[in-house]
Amino acid sequence: ALERLAIYGPVPCGSEFAPRCPPGSPAGTPVDAFPVGACHGDYSLPGEVGRNLAQSLAGSRLYAVMEQGTLPVPLPGEPKANVGVALLVPPSPPGQTLTVSQALLFSDKGVVALRGSCGPWHPEWLAGSVETSFLLPPP
């Protein structure tokens, strides 16, 4: 269901942490891609987003929803518009209190990106350092 809401942006293909180039296309060719970043930026191509989001978000629970201004450091191809953020927390391994956190970013046009932490971080870390207001506060 989220794939229908995905917003794709043009991103040069072929370099490290960039989308794959279509067969026969040289590196640097713009391709429509959906940003999915964790430790480094990465992208899903049309037709992959639904499966990739389902795998990434499997078992996650909603932690909070906030309204947020312009992202301080958008990934290439990520809209620079105001966004809302749904902070998600996947199931924690036994004995671990903090886990890898995820943020599903959206605008009035749809879902613009999935960001993840690069290790065990508290979910608010993904919201960035800009002023936010909670639409659904954390527990």
Secondary structure, 3 states (H helix, E strand, C coil): CHHHHECCEEEECCCCCCCCCCCCCCCCCEEEEEEEECCCCCEECCCCHHHHHHHHHCCCEEEEEEEECCCCCCCCCCCCCCEEEEEEECCCCCCCCCCCCEEEEEECCEEEEEEECCCCCCHHHHHCCCCEEEEECCC
